[in-house]
Amino acid sequence: MLLRKFVTNASKAGGFASTLGLVMALSLQFVPGAAQSQASFPNRPVNLIVPVPPGGILDTVARMVVPPMTQTLGQPVVIDNKAGASGNIAASFVAKSAPDGHNLLVGYSMFHVGNPSMFPNLNWDPLRDFTPVGMLVVSPHVMAVHPSVPAKTLREFVDLARANPGKLNYATSGNGSVPHVGVELFKQQNNIFITHIPYRGAGPAMLDVVAGNVQMTVATPPSLAGFVQSGKMRPLAVAASKRIPLMPDVPTSAEAGFPGFELEAWVALFAPMGTPPAIVQKLTEAVKLAMESPSVRKSAETAGVEIRYMPPAQLDAVVRKDIQYWSNVIKTANIRAD
């Protein structure tokens, strides 16, 4: 009633234009600080929520971007490791956070696109609860065997597996991980049967392969490099579109005779759905500048990952495509998380 009376009086005094201006001024009183908070973002530390413990490639990538993002945003960028439940603890936390850009999920590809198919009662959704900020890096995977395995090439390993169904084992960093789902895809593509042995992390998996308890593994290059260089593992192929600097003599899967098999994990940043576009844009610009910085490029090369920055729209397309692609693989293989 007070607003209606005020508008009526203003209309009599100054006409429509005056009334419109007064109404707009009044309307801003009912959204206190909305525009101002977007303009002043960030006004406190920005938290990067990492879904794994400290160490490992995902945590390493997150820490790589902290210094340049802190410099660009003018506020501290802080790592917050919320490990557990195959990334679901971290994802749920960010999904329920205030959509103001101060809590971001460091998304790992198989957690983000695979968990919806592996967990029937998931309390978050990658499309409904998150808005993309930007992709950071991708990490190829290497297929390797213990030196005692009588297979010098990937083709020979496939032939060996076909001749001995169920007698060969492969180790991964965990049930539902990128290596696990990737090998299940490779099995489907080549009609072979090898048994999955899941471990709680890449470290224990590598040690059991080195000990000869498991014949084969698939892992990121940094996890394997030391064992390959010492002769404790024999690499068969890099499941990527091109060879990698860390292992330049190892052929790609296509070069090894399997052009339909590529296995890359990506790391990207996501904000809670509903985060204002202006804030997402600021974060995206900070990510882009970070990935262009010499320090991050050097760190990425050392870590054996490839910088592959993508803006929100392009990242969104990748997420949607990967959800459909990997959900089919997961359902066909009947993969369930621990």
C-alpha positions in Angstrom: 0.0 0.0 0.0 2.8 2.4 0.9 4.6 1.7 -2.4 1.4 2.1 -4.4 0.6 5.4 -2.7 4.1 6.7 -3.2 4.0 5.8 -6.9 0.7 7.5 -7.4 1.9 10.7 -5.8 5.1 10.6 -7.8 3.1 10.1 -11.0 1.1 13.2 -10.3 4.2 15.2 -9.5 6.5 14.3 -12.4 4.8 12.0 -14.9 5.7 8.5 -16.1 9.5 9.0 -16.5 9.8 10.3 -13.0 7.6 7.5 -11.6 9.7 4.8 -13.4 12.9 6.2 -12.0 11.5 6.2 -8.5 10.2 2.7 -8.9 13.5 1.4 -10.1 15.2 3.1 -7.2 12.8 1.6 -4.7 13.2 -1.9 -6.3 16.9 -1.8 -5.6 16.1 -1.4 -1.9 14.5 -4.9 -2.0 17.7 -6.6 -3.3 20.2 -5.1 -0.9 23.8 -5.6 -1.9 23.1 -7.9 -4.8 24.8 -5.9 -7.5 27.4 -4.6 -5.1 28.3 -8.2 -3.9 28.9 -9.3 -7.5 31.0 -6.2 -8.3 33.1 -6.7 -5.2 33.6 -10.5 -5.7 35.6 -12.0 -4.2 35.4 -10.4 -0.7 36.9 -13.3 1.2 39.1 -16.4 0.4 38.0 -18.6 -2.5 38.0 -22.3 -1.5 39.0 -25.0 -4.0 37.3 -28.2 -2.7 39.4 -31.2 -3.6 37.7 -34.6 -3.5 40.9 -36.5 -2.6 43.5 -36.4 0.1 46.7 -34.3 -0.4 49.0 -35.8 -2.9 48.1 -37.4 -6.2 47.5 -35.8 -9.6 44.1 -34.1 -8.7 45.5 -32.4 -5.6 48.7 -31.5 -7.5 46.8 -29.7 -10.3 44.6 -27.8 -7.8 47.7 -26.5 -6.0 49.3 -25.5 -9.3 46.7 -22.9 -9.9 46.5 -21.4 -6.4 49.3 -18.7 -6.8 48.2 -17.2 -10.1 44.5 -17.3 -9.2 45.3 -15.6 -5.9 47.1 -12.9 -7.7 44.3 -12.3 -10.3 41.4 -12.4 -7.8 43.1 -10.4 -5.1 42.0 -12.8 -2.4 43.6 -16.0 -1.1 42.7 -19.1 -3.0 42.7 -22.0 -0.5 42.9 -25.8 -0.9 40.3 -27.7 1.1 40.6 -31.5 0.8 37.3 -33.2 1.5 38.1 -36.7 0.6 35.9 -39.8 0.7 33.0 -41.6 -0.9 34.6 -41.5 -4.4 34.3 -37.7 -4.5 30.7 -37.5 -3.3 31.5 -35.8 0.0 33.2 -32.9 -1.8 30.6 -32.7 -4.6 27.7 -32.7 -2.1 29.4 -29.9 -0.1 29.8 -27.6 -3.1 26.4 -28.4 -4.5 24.8 -27.2 -1.2 27.1 -24.2 -0.8 25.9 -20.6 -1.3 26.1 -19.8 -5.1 28.5 -16.8 -4.5 31.7 -18.2 -6.1 33.6 -18.7 -2.8 33.4 -22.5 -2.9 34.4 -24.3 -6.1 34.7 -28.0 -6.8 37.9 -29.4 -8.3 36.1 -31.9 -10.5 37.7 -35.2 -11.6 36.2 -36.6 -14.8 35.1 -40.0 -13.6 33.7 -38.7 -10.3 31.7 -36.1 -12.1 30.4 -38.0 -15.1 30.6 -41.6 -13.8 29.3 -41.4 -10.2 25.7 -40.8 -11.3 25.7 -44.2 -13.0 27.6 -46.0 -10.2 25.7 -44.6 -7.2 21.9 -45.2 -7.4 21.0 -42.7 -4.6 23.4 -39.9 -5.3 22.4 -36.6 -3.6 23.9 -34.4 -6.2 23.7 -34.1 -10.0 26.4 -32.9 -12.3 24.0 -30.9 -14.6 21.4 -29.8 -12.1 23.7 -28.7 -9.2 26.9 -27.3 -10.9 27.8 -24.6 -13.4 31.1 -25.0 -15.3 33.9 -22.5 -14.7 36.7 -23.9 -16.8 38.7 -27.0 -17.7 42.3 -27.1 -16.4 44.2 -30.2 -17.6 43.8 -33.6 -19.0 45.9 -36.6 -18.0 46.5 -39.6 -20.4 46.9 -43.1 -19.0 49.5 -45.7 -19.7 49.0 -49.4 -20.0 51.9 -51.4 -18.4 52.7 -54.9 -17.4 55.1 -56.7 -15.0 58.3 -57.7 -16.9 57.5 -61.4 -16.4 54.4 -61.1 -18.6 55.3 -62.6 -22.0 53.9 -59.7 -24.0 56.1 -57.0 -25.5 53.3 -55.1 -27.2 49.6 -54.3 -26.6 48.6 -56.6 -29.4 50.6 -59.5 -27.8 48.9 -58.8 -24.5 45.4 -59.0 -26.0 46.4 -62.3 -27.7 47.7 -63.6 -24.4 44.4 -62.6 -22.6 42.3 -64.3 -25.3 44.3 -67.5 -24.9 44.0 -67.4 -21.1 40.5 -66.0 -20.2 40.2 -65.0 -16.6 43.8 -65.9 -15.7 45.3 -62.4 -16.0 44.6 -59.6 -13.5 44.9 -55.8 -13.7 45.3 -53.4 -10.8 43.7 -49.9 -10.6 43.6 -47.1 -8.0 40.0 -48.1 -7.1 36.6 -49.3 -8.1 34.9 -46.9 -10.4 38.2 -45.0 -11.2 39.1 -43.9 -14.7 41.5 -46.8 -15.1 38.9 -49.3 -14.0 36.2 -48.0 -16.3 38.7 -47.6 -19.1 39.9 -51.1 -19.0 36.4 -52.4 -18.9 35.8 -50.4 -22.1 39.0 -52.0 -23.6 37.7 -55.5 -22.6 34.4 -54.8 -24.3 36.1 -53.5 -27.5 38.4 -56.5 -27.8 36.3 -59.3 -26.3 38.8 -60.3 -23.6 38.3 -61.2 -19.9 40.9 -60.1 -17.3 40.1 -59.7 -13.6 40.0 -56.3 -11.9 41.9 -56.0 -8.6 41.0 -52.6 -7.0 43.2 -50.8 -4.5 42.8 -47.8 -2.4 45.0 -45.5 -4.4 47.5 -45.7 -7.2 50.5 -46.3 -4.9 49.4 -49.7 -3.5 48.3 -50.8 -7.0 51.7 -50.0 -8.5 53.5 -51.8 -5.7 51.6 -55.0 -6.2 52.3 -54.9 -10.0 56.0 -54.4 -9.3 55.9 -57.3 -6.9 54.5 -59.5 -9.6 51.2 -60.2 -7.7 49.2 -58.5 -10.6 50.1 -58.7 -14.2 48.9 -55.4 -15.7 47.9 -51.9 -14.7 46.6 -48.7 -16.2 47.7 -45.4 -14.5 48.8 -41.8 -15.1 52.4 -41.3 -16.3 53.7 -39.9 -13.0 52.5 -43.0 -11.2 54.4 -45.3 -13.5 57.4 -43.3 -14.7 59.9 -44.3 -12.0 59.0 -48.0 -12.3 59.3 -47.9 -16.1 62.7 -46.1 -15.9 64.0 -48.7 -13.5 62.8 -51.6 -15.6 60.3 -52.8 -13.0 57.4 -52.3 -15.4 57.1 -52.6 -19.2 54.8 -49.9 -20.8 52.7 -51.2 -23.7 50.9 -48.1 -24.9 49.7 -44.6 -24.0 45.9 -44.4 -24.3 46.0 -41.0 -25.9 46.0 -39.3 -29.3 49.7 -38.4 -29.1 52.8 -39.6 -27.4 53.8 -38.0 -24.1 57.1 -36.2 -23.2 57.5 -38.2 -20.0 57.6 -41.5 -22.1 58.4 -40.5 -25.7 59.3 -44.0 -26.8 55.9 -45.5 -25.8 53.5 -45.8 -28.7 49.9 -44.5 -28.6 47.1 -47.0 -28.5 46.4 -46.2 -32.2 50.1 -46.8 -33.1 49.9 -50.1 -31.2 46.9 -51.2 -33.3 44.0 -50.1 -31.2 42.8 -46.7 -32.6 39.4 -46.8 -30.9 40.8 -46.7 -27.4 41.8 -43.4 -25.7 41.7 -42.8 -22.0 42.1 -39.4 -20.6 41.1 -38.0 -17.2 40.3 -34.3 -17.0 40.3 -31.9 -14.1 38.0 -28.9 -14.1 36.5 -26.3 -11.8 32.7 -26.0 -11.1 30.7 -23.6 -9.1 27.3 -24.2 -7.5 24.4 -23.8 -9.8 22.9 -20.3 -9.5 26.2 -18.6 -9.2 25.7 -15.2 -11.0 27.2 -15.0 -14.5 29.3 -12.0 -13.6 31.1 -14.0 -10.9 31.5 -17.1 -13.1 33.1 -14.8 -15.7 35.6 -13.5 -13.2 36.5 -17.0 -12.1 36.8 -18.1 -15.7 39.2 -15.3 -16.5 41.3 -16.1 -13.5 41.5 -19.8 -14.6 42.4 -18.8 -18.1 45.2 -16.5 -16.9 46.4 -19.2 -14.6 46.7 -21.9 -17.3 48.6 -19.4 -19.5 51.2 -18.6 -16.8 54.7 -20.0 -17.2 54.8 -21.4 -13.7 51.7 -23.5 -14.3 52.9 -24.7 -17.6 56.2 -25.8 -16.1 54.4 -27.5 -13.2 52.1 -29.3 -15.6 55.0 -30.6 -17.7 56.7 -31.9 -14.5 53.4 -33.6 -13.4 52.9 -35.3 -16.8 49.6 -33.6 -17.5 48.5 -31.6 -20.5 47.0 -28.1 -20.1 43.7 -28.0 -21.9 41.9 -24.9 -20.9 38.2 -24.7 -21.9 35.6 -22.0 -21.1 32.3 -22.8 -19.5 30.2 -23.5 -22.7 32.9 -25.9 -24.1 33.3 -27.7 -20.8 29.6 -28.1 -20.4 29.5 -29.8 -23.8 32.3 -32.2 -22.7 30.5 -33.0 -19.5 27.2 -33.8 -21.3 29.0 -36.0 -23.9 31.0 -37.9 -21.3 28.0 -38.6 -19.1 26.3 -40.3 -22.0 29.4 -42.1 -23.2 30.7 -43.5 -19.9 27.2 -44.3 -18.5 26.8 -46.8 -21.3 30.2 -48.4 -20.5 29.5 -48.5 -16.8 26.0 -50.1 -17.3 27.3 -52.6 -19.8 30.1 -53.7 -17.4 27.8 -53.5 -14.4 30.2 -51.4 -12.5 29.2 -50.4 -9.0 31.2 -48.2 -6.6 32.4 -49.6 -3.3 
